[in-house]
Structures are given as structure tokens and as C-alpha cells.
Amino acid sequence: MGLEKEAKLRIKHKEFLELAEKLGLDLRFDRTVSQRDEFFDYEDMHLMRRDSVLRIRREDDLLIVAYKGPRRITNGIKVREEVEGPIGSEECLKALRAAGVPADRVSSIEDLYELLYSRGLSKKAEVRKKRKIYKSSRFNCEICLDSVDGLGEFVEIEGKAVERFMEEMGIDNKNKRVIKKSYLELIAEKGFNA
């Protein structure tokens, strides 16, 4: 398992990009993707209760399975164990096992759904978003401008130097723009849309 390190900001994309340009940050546009994230859990919701998730992401033509472990949040920056990989990969199987779903082979989305349902998991929520991805070689970060259905505009900064990037932007934990909740939690507050 690797470590995911990220910060989430509630900020309009135009305002964020203007601030980044004003500060001379080297953001390079990479690509735009559409993402549909399906979150699965057991009937008793024990993954979510222990602050973990099992997610199937449809990103354009890709299908990626991810398991994310409990978060540690320090100064608004979330760090958690994460394992993810496309359906059929060893990483996909590791993600399933980490969520308590033993699997030796999954070769299609139909196989995956059948496996999850047979083990007592079901889809609990879905998050849809358009994501514009920028890179920063100076900070070794990926910056995602997300337009999330039902929630609005956010910016996610992910990578090893998230703290340095936030510091350069003049944003710290006390800033009201820093969001500690996941999109899943924000959607749940509005009522699950599964």
C-alpha cells in the first residue's frame, strides 16, 4: 500500500488560478477527465465507520478499484493508506483484500459487481465530477480542479509536497477554504444518492 497525501479546498477555480498566477506558481494543464466514483460497503457500514472506503472509479474508459484506509489529518492535510489499480490487476486484488473481500481474479466490471454483492457489499453512494488536472514540477504535486455534481467547485492538491504548495499559496489549516471532509462525506450530508 502507498500513502495518499492531499488537501482539499473549497474555492472557485477562476479565483484559484488567478491566485496561482499572481504568486508565480508553475501550474501546467495536463488533461480533463470525467469521473464517476461508486462507493461500496457492507450492510453494517463497517468500512465507513472505521473511516475506510472501497471505491470503483470510472474515469473515461478506465475502471479503477481503490481501497483507502483511515485518515490522519494534520494542518488540514489528509494522509491515508491507499491501494488502487485497474480491474484485472494485482493492485485491484490487493484493494479488494484490504476491504475484506478475498479475490483471486476479477476480469470485468460484471465479475467485480458479482463478487461484491456475493460478499454482502452494495453501492452506498456515488460521486460524479469533471476534473481538470494540472501538474506542478516545482512542488511535485497534482492539482485537480473538480466540479462535483451537487456540491460545486473544489481544488484538490495531492503529492509529497502538499504542505509547501499550501504554504506558498498562503493557505493553512485555519483558512475556511480548507475542507477536511471527503466528497463522499459531503454527499452523505445531503443524503446518499445511491
C-alpha positions in Angstrom: 0.0 0.0 0.0 1.1 3.5 -0.7 0.3 6.7 1.1 -2.1 9.3 -0.3 -1.4 12.8 0.9 -3.8 15.6 -0.1 -5.5 18.8 0.8 -9.0 19.9 -0.4 -10.0 23.5 -0.8 -13.5 25.0 -1.4 -12.6 27.7 -3.8 -13.8 28.8 -7.2 -11.5 27.6 -10.0 -11.1 31.0 -11.5 -10.1 32.5 -8.2 -7.6 29.7 -7.5 -5.9 30.0 -10.9 -5.7 33.8 -10.6 -4.1 33.4 -7.2 -1.6 30.8 -8.5 -0.7 33.0 -11.4 -0.3 36.1 -9.2 2.1 34.0 -6.9 4.1 32.7 -9.9 3.3 29.1 -9.2 4.2 26.8 -12.1 0.9 25.1 -13.0 0.8 23.2 -16.2 -2.5 21.9 -17.6 -2.4 18.2 -18.2 -5.9 16.9 -19.1 -9.6 16.9 -18.3 -11.4 13.7 -17.2 -14.9 12.7 -16.2 -15.1 10.6 -13.1 -17.9 8.5 -11.6 -17.0 7.1 -8.2 -19.1 4.3 -6.7 -18.6 3.6 -3.0 -19.4 0.1 -1.7 -19.8 -1.0 1.9 -21.2 -3.9 3.9 -24.8 -3.7 5.3 -23.4 -2.6 8.8 -21.3 0.2 7.1 -18.2 -1.1 8.9 -15.8 0.3 6.2 -17.2 3.8 6.5 -17.5 3.5 10.3 -13.7 2.8 10.5 -13.0 5.7 8.1 -12.2 3.5 5.2 -13.6 3.2 1.7 -13.9 0.8 -1.2 -14.3 2.8 -4.4 -14.8 1.9 -8.1 -13.9 4.8 -10.3 -15.0 5.1 -13.9 -12.6 7.6 -15.5 -13.5 7.9 -19.1 -12.7 4.4 -20.4 -10.8 3.2 -17.3 -12.2 1.2 -14.4 -10.1 1.6 -11.2 -10.7 -0.1 -7.9 -9.3 1.6 -4.7 -9.2 0.9 -1.0 -8.4 3.8 1.3 -7.7 3.3 4.9 -8.4 5.6 7.9 -7.2 9.2 7.6 -4.8 11.2 9.7 -5.4 14.9 9.4 -2.7 17.3 10.3 -2.9 21.0 9.5 -5.7 20.3 7.0 -3.7 17.7 5.1 -5.1 14.2 4.9 -2.8 11.2 4.8 -4.1 7.7 4.4 -3.0 4.3 3.1 -4.2 3.7 -0.4 -4.0 0.8 -2.9 -5.6 1.1 -6.3 -5.4 -0.4 -9.7 -7.4 -1.2 -12.8 -9.7 -4.2 -12.9 -7.7 -7.3 -13.5 -4.5 -6.0 -11.9 -2.8 -7.3 -8.8 -3.4 -3.9 -7.2 -7.1 -4.3 -7.8 -7.0 -7.6 -5.9 -5.0 -6.1 -3.1 -7.5 -3.3 -2.8 -10.3 -5.8 -2.5 -8.5 -7.9 0.1 -7.7 -4.8 2.1 -11.5 -4.1 2.2 -12.1 -7.7 3.4 -13.1 -9.1 0.0 -11.0 -12.2 -0.8 -10.4 -12.4 -4.5 -8.1 -14.4 -6.8 -9.3 -13.0 -10.1 -11.5 -10.2 -11.4 -11.5 -9.6 -15.1 -14.6 -7.4 -15.8 -16.9 -5.0 -14.1 -19.6 -7.7 -14.1 -17.2 -10.1 -12.2 -16.5 -7.4 -9.7 -20.1 -6.5 -9.1 -21.0 -10.2 -8.7 -18.1 -10.7 -6.2 -19.1 -7.6 -4.1 -22.8 -8.5 -4.0 -22.0 -12.1 -3.1 -19.8 -10.9 -0.2 -22.6 -8.7 1.2 -21.4 -5.3 -0.2 -23.6 -2.9 -2.1 -23.3 0.5 -3.6 -23.9 3.1 -0.9 -23.2 6.3 -2.7 -22.0 7.8 -6.0 -20.0 11.0 -6.7 -19.7 12.4 -10.2 -17.3 15.1 -11.2 -15.4 16.7 -14.0 -11.7 17.1 -13.1 -9.2 19.4 -14.8 -5.7 18.1 -13.8 -2.7 20.4 -13.5 0.8 19.4 -12.7 3.5 21.3 -10.7 7.0 20.1 -11.2 8.3 22.6 -8.7 6.2 21.1 -5.9 5.9 17.6 -7.3 2.1 17.8 -6.9 -1.0 17.2 -8.9 -3.6 19.9 -8.7 -7.2 18.9 -9.5 -9.9 21.4 -10.2 -13.1 19.5 -9.5 -16.6 20.4 -10.5 -18.6 17.9 -8.3 -22.3 17.3 -9.1 -24.4 18.6 -6.3 -21.5 20.2 -4.4 -19.8 22.8 -6.7 -16.2 23.7 -7.3 -13.2 22.4 -5.2 -9.5 22.1 -5.6 -7.5 19.0 -4.5 -3.8 19.2 -4.2 -2.1 15.8 -4.0 1.5 14.8 -3.7 4.6 14.7 -1.4 5.0 18.5 -1.2 1.4 19.4 -0.4 2.5 21.4 2.7 4.9 23.5 0.7 2.3 24.2 -2.0 -0.2 25.3 0.6 2.4 27.4 2.3 3.3 29.1 -0.9 -0.5 29.8 -1.6 -0.8 31.3 1.9 -3.4 28.8 3.0 -3.2 27.0 6.3 -5.5 24.9 8.5 -7.2 27.9 9.9 -8.3 29.1 6.5 -12.0 28.4 6.0 -11.3 27.2 2.5 -9.6 24.0 3.8 -12.1 21.1 3.8 -11.4 18.1 5.9 -14.3 16.0 4.7 -14.3 13.8 1.6 -16.7 14.3 -1.3 -18.4 11.1 0.0 -19.0 12.7 3.4 -20.2 15.9 1.8 -22.6 14.0 -0.4 -23.7 11.9 2.6 -24.6 15.1 4.5 -27.1 15.9 1.7 -28.4 12.3 1.7 -26.9 9.3 -0.1 -27.7 9.3 -3.8 -27.1 5.6 -4.5 
